[in-house]
């Protein structure tokens, strides 16, 4: 009996020793895994910092390919390399590079250490033409007056959206600093006048996206607006430009009929109007001196609202392109049915008025704006963007 108890006790001791050894081994494995993960995290941070540095170098030196470099960073190392992307179409007509590949490797600890982790981030930089940063859903050149109904985003209430059909997301509204004094950059206006108009990416009030500019940005916007208005006035003869004519009536093409002579002054202010073709809309019920779109009417092109004039959209009326409201002009949207009344971009000078109610929207759409870049070069700009970005741990 005593021997049996001794054997059982000895077996128990062996079992506990084995379990303790397994527990210690598991703890060591867990510790090593944690250490490995930590090294990977740091190596990724180093690679990301170096990659961002590489993107800045490419943008600054485009279209030249920057030289590669190596260096130390946060007790580790980085390797940054650049090359013309091997697409088979590496140069444009001028011989400049169209695509440049960027590869960044973060190493932690330093190279040569048996525990070193190498993390790679790579991407392709390309230069492309895009709509100018001037444009959001609505860009105000100075302090403007808002009147709008309460809303909860773009799901049925009054909305100004910067989310394009292809997923690009600009600001819903770009406003001068004086309209958002003391507010953060992503300030969502609690309301203008009796209600609220949202600059939204397409979701709800909590996602509204309004840029409140600093003085430098204000000056840049004012300069761009002046350039655009000047181009509109100097191209009155083009059929793409429509003007809300003074003394009432619908918007008119400012170009003379093909069989007529040059434009002549009609005594209605600073604009010279020839005999003009009528846009399919009615002026009945519009504010004095204004123009109005009703129901499913509308148009496309560049719609200019002169100083002191007004334009009104009722129901599902849509304008595809640019709407420019000069100082003292007025835009009113009486929505219904969640339609898009302005599909392109809305520019408003200081001192103009924007009134909106119902469930319609102003929608930023660069595809509609860029149709008129030959008339208004300020619509378009070039930028270097990084695509095809990917990352992984490498040996």
N, C-alpha and C positions, 0 to 999 in steps of 0.2 A: 504494500500500500504506500509506504514511504517512497519507494523507488518511482512509483507511478506519479505521485505528486511532484517529485523532483523533475521527472521528464516533462510533465505538463508545464511546470514553471519555466524550465529551460526553453521549451518551445515558445512560450509566451514572450520571453526575453528576446529570442531570435526574431519573432514576428514584429515586436515593437522596434527593434533595431533596424529591420528591413524597411518598415514604414517610415521611420525617421530618416533613413538614407534616401528613400524615394521622395519624401517631402523636401529634403534639402536639395536634391537634384532638380525637382520641379521648380523650386524657388530660384535656383541658379539659372535654369532655362528661362523663367519668366523675367529675371533681372536682365539677362542677355538680350531677350526680345525687346524689352523696354529700352535698353541702351541702343539697340539697333534702330528702333523707331525714332529715338531722339536724334541720333546722328543723321537719319534720313530727313527729318524735319529741318535741321539746321542746314544740311546740304541743299535742300530745296529753297530755303530762304536766300542762301548765297546765290544760287542759280537765278532766282527771280530778280534779285537786285541787279545782277550783272546783265540779265536780259533787258530789263528796263533801261539800263544805261546804253545798251546796244541799240535799242529802238530810238533813243534820243539822238545817238550818233548818226544813224541812218537818215533820220528826218532832217538833221542839221546839214548833212553833207550831200543829200540827194542831188544828182544820181550817182555820185562817186561812191565806190565801195570802201568803207573805212578799213584800216589795217586791223588785224586781230591783236589781241592783247591777253596777258595773264597777270594775275596779281593776288595779293593776300587780302582776306576779308573775314572778320569775326573768327579768328583762330583757324580759319580754313583757307581755301584757295578758290579761284575761279579761272575759267578759260573761256574767252569770248572770240568767236570766229565769224567771218562774213564771207559770202560768195555770191556771185551771180547765180540766180536760181536756174537750174537746168530744165527749162520748159520747152526748149527748142525755139522760143520766140523771146529772146532775152533783151532785145533792143527795140525801141520805137523807130519811127522814120528818121529822127534826127541822130540816131546812133546812141541815144541815152539808154541806160538800163531801165527795164520795165519792172523787174522783180529782183529783190536781193534777199537771200536767205540769211537768217540770224540763228546762231547756235550758241547756247550758254551752258557751261557745265559748272556746277557747284560741287566742291570736294570738301568733306569733313570726316575726320581730322585731315591734316595736310596729306598730299600725295606721298606715297611711300609707306604710310602707316598700314599695318595689316588689317586694321579695322575701318579703313577709309571707305566712305560711301560716296559714289559719284551720281549726281542727279542732273539730268539733261532737260533743258527747255529749248525748243526750237520753233521757228515760225518763218513766214514769208512776208516781206514788206513789199507793198506795191503802191504806186501813185495812181490815183484815179480822180476823175472829175465828179464833184458832188455839189449839191445845193449849198449856197453860202451859209455860213453860221449866222448870218443876219436873220434867217427865217426860223420861226417857231410856228405854233398854231397862230398866234397873234404876237406881233412885235410892235410895241409902242415907242415912238421916237421921243416922247416926252410925256408929261403927266396928261392923262386923258380921263374922261368921265365915263364911269360904268354905271349901268342900271341893269340889274338882272334878277331873275326869279331864283328862289332857293333850289338847290339841286344836290344830288348825291352821286356825282360822277357821270360817266358816259353811258350809263345803262338806261337812259330814258329821260334824264333831266338835261337842262342847258349845259353844254360842255364845249370846251376848247381843248382839242387833243393834239398832242405832239407825236403820237404813235402812228407810224405810217403803215400802209397796207402790207409792206414787205418786212415789217418788224423793226425798222429804225425808230429810235425814240429820241426826239428832240423835246425841248421844253414845251409845255402847253402854252405858256405865256412868257414873254420877255418884257420886263417893265423897268423903267428908270429907277435909279436909287431913291429918288425923292418920294416914290410911291410905296417904298418899303423900308423907310427909315427905322433902324434898330431891329430889323427882321433878319432871319437867317436866309441863306441862299435858296433853300428849299421851302421858303415861306409859302404857305397856302392861305390865300386871302380869306378872312372870315366873312367878307361880303363888301360889296361896293354899293352905295346907295341903299335901297330898301332890301336888297337880296344878295345873292352870291352867284358868282360865275367861277367855274372851276377850270384850271389848267390841268388836264389829267392825261395820263398815259392810257386811259381806257378802262380803268377799274372804278374806284370810288373816291370819296372825298379824302380818305386817308392817304391816297396815292397821288394827290394833285401835285403838279410839278411846275413851279413858277420860279423863273430866274429874276432876281433883283440885281441889276447891274451896278458896277462901280463907275466912277466918273470917266475913266479911260474908255470903258465899254460904251458908255453913253455917248461920248464924243464920236466914237467909231460908227455907232448906229446912226447918229444924226448925219454924218458925212455920207454914208451909204444911201440914206433916204433922199438926200439932196441930189445925189447922182442919178438915182432912179427916177425921181420926179422930172429932172431936167431931160432925161432921155425920153420919157413919156411925152413931154411937151414938144420936143424936137422931132418926134416921129408921128405926129398927128395924122399924117396921110396913110399910115399903115392900117389895113383892115383889122388887124389883131387888137388894136387899141380902141376901146369904146369909152365914151365920156357921158356921164349923167349931165345932160344939157341944161344950161341955165334956163330959167323961166318955165320950168316944168317939162313934162314929156319923158318918154323912155330913153334909155341909153342909145346913143347913135354911134355908128362908125364915123370916124373923123376923116376918112379918105373920100375924095371926090369920085363920082361914077366914072367909069372908064371913058365915056364919051363926053365928059365935061372938062372944064378948065380947072385952074388951080383953086384952092380954097379962097373964100372971100369973107371979110368981116361981116358978121350979121348983127353987130351992135349989141351982143349979149355978153359983154364982159371981155376979159383978156384973151379968150379963146376964139379962134377963127374957125367957123364951121361951114363946110360946103353943104350941098344937098346930100343928105346922108341916108343910108339904108336903115330901115327900122329893125330893131331886135324884137323877137316875138315876146312881147310883154305888154302890159297895160299900165298906164299912169294914173288911172282913176283911183282916187282915194289916197294917193301918195301925199307926203308932206309937200307944202308949196315949194316949187323949184326943185323937186326931187324926181326920182324914178323908182319903179316898183316891179318886182317879179312875183307872180302869183302861181299857186298850184304847182304844176310840173314844168313851168317855164324856166328859163335860165339862159345860159350861154357859156362861152369859153373865150379865153384870151386875157387881156389886161383891162380891168374895169377901173376907171379913174373917177373919183368923186371930188370935184373941185372945191375950193374954199367956200364954205357957206351952203353947200349943196348936200343932198341926202340920198340914200338908197335904202330900199326896204325889200326884204325877202319874206314872203308869206308861205306857210305850208312847206311843201317839198321842193320849192324852187331851188335850183343849184347853179352855182357859178364855178366852172372848172378853170383854174388858173390863179392869177393874182388879182386881189382887190386892194387898191391903194386909196386911202381916205386922207385928203389934205387937211391942213389946219382949219378948224372950224367946221369941217364936214361931219356928217352923221351917218351911221350905219345902224339899221334896226332889223332884228330877226324875230319874226313872230312864228315860232316853230310849231311843230306838231308831227307826231309819228316817228320821231327818232331819225329824221332825214339829215343828210349832210348838205348844208346851204352853201358853204364855201369849201371847196375841195382844191387845195393848193396852198395858198398863204395869204395872210391878212396883214397889211402894213398900215399903221395909223400914226399921223403926225400929232405933235402936242396940241392940246386944245380941241381935239376931235372928240366925238361922243359915240359910245357903243352901247346899244340897248338890246337885250336879249331875253326872251322868255320862251317857255315851252320846252319840248324835248329834242330840239335839233342841235346841230353842232357845227363848229368851225374845225376843219380837219387839215393838218399839215400834210402835204403830199408833194414831194420833190419831183416826181415824175411829171406832174402837171405844170410845175414851175419851169422846169428845164426845157420845155417846148418853146420858150420865148427867150432863150439865152442870147440869140442873135440880136434881138431888140434891146435887151437889158443884160449886158455882160456881168453886172454885179450879182445876178442870180446864181452864177456858178463860180466855183473855186476848185483848186486842186489840193489834195491832202494825201499824206502817206499813211496807209493803214496796214495793220498786221493781220494776216489771215492764216488759216491752216496751222494754228498754234497747237502744240502737243508737248507732253512731258512724260518722263519715265526715269526709273533708276537704271543705270547702266553699269557694266562691269569695267 
